[in-house]
Amino acid sequence: MMALSEMQERFCQFYVGECRGNGTEAVVRAGYTENRSSAAVIASQNLRKLNIIRRINDLRREALAASGYDKEKVRELIVRRFVGIVGTNLTDIVHISPGRDDPRREEILKELAENNGGQRILDFGSLLFVPTTGLTEEERGAIKKLKAIPATEHSDGGLEVELNDPIAAAKLLAEISGIKESDGAVSINLESVHIKLHLRS
């Protein structure tokens, strides 16, 4: 794994600490740029780099342990995960394409790659998947399972995508944030409530 630069380390520290998950603010505070528009682009790129993602996760675990599992820090982690589940759509991960004969195909693939931090798109003919390294932290957290579907002579194969249930997550998020009073039955298991989609080209 590539070592972080000094500026990347500062970005991670600010992102986890004072900026509380605000990537644009963390970029500015780390000294990349003061231009908010450029900072948003840099933040998006940083949050798709595996070495930065791992460092952020390590820092969060360290902060949580150092806090003695402070109630507010635990709440913040739970809320962040539920927001990701509620806010992620299948179309953030899977794109439908007219197929390999489409004259605009290369243009579409290039545009999708640019929109996903420069990551190449996984091409299964009429279905185009964003690699997990091209997804945001919130989008990755919304995925419960990815399973490869082998190619056959009649199919390009594909992926089985299983997402956690956004309705269940929204209900729990509303209760945690105080928007809705708890009904006393908050026993929803997000590991077993999910949307399961089998996608083939």
CORURVEN-V559184 format. One record per residue. N is the residue number from 1. OMEGA is omega as a letter, one per 20 degrees, with the letter a starting at -180 (999 if undefined). Layout:
n = <N	N>
omega = <OMEGA	OMEGA>
This chain:
n = <1	2	3	4	5	6	7	8	9	10	11	12	13	14	15	16	17	18	19	20	21	22	23	24	25	26	27	28	29	30	31	32	33	34	35	36	37	38	39	40	41	42	43	44	45	46	47	48	49	50	51	52	53	54	55	56	57	58	59	60	61	62	63	64	65	66	67	68	69	70	71	72	73	74	75	76	77	78	79	80	81	82	83	84	85	86	87	88	89	90	91	92	93	94	95	96	97	98	99	100	101	102	103	104	105	106	107	108	109	110	111	112	113	114	115	116	117	118	119	120	121	122	123	124	125	126	127	128	129	130	131	132	133	134	135	136	137	138	139	140	141	142	143	144	145	146	147	148	149	150	151	152	153	154	155	156	157	158	159	160	161	162	163	164	165	166	167	168	169	170	171	172	173	174	175	176	177	178	179	180	181	182	183	184	185	186	187	188	189	190	191	192	193	194	195	196	197	198	199	200	201>
omega = <a	r	r	r	r	a	r	r	r	r	a	a	r	a	a	a	a	a	r	r	r	a	a	r	r	r	r	a	r	r	r	a	r	r	a	a	r	a	r	r	a	r	r	r	a	a	r	a	a	a	r	r	a	r	r	r	r	a	r	r	r	a	a	r	a	a	a	a	r	a	a	r	r	r	a	r	a	a	a	r	a	r	r	r	a	a	a	r	r	a	r	a	a	r	r	a	r	r	a	r	a	a	r	a	a	r	r	r	r	a	r	r	r	a	a	r	r	a	r	r	r	a	r	r	a	r	r	a	r	r	a	r	r	a	r	r	a	r	r	a	r	a	r	a	r	a	a	r	a	r	r	r	a	a	r	a	a	r	r	a	r	a	r	a	a	r	r	r	a	r	r	r	r	r	r	a	r	r	a	r	r	r	r	a	a	r	a	r	a	r	a	r	a	r	a	a	r	a	r	r	999>
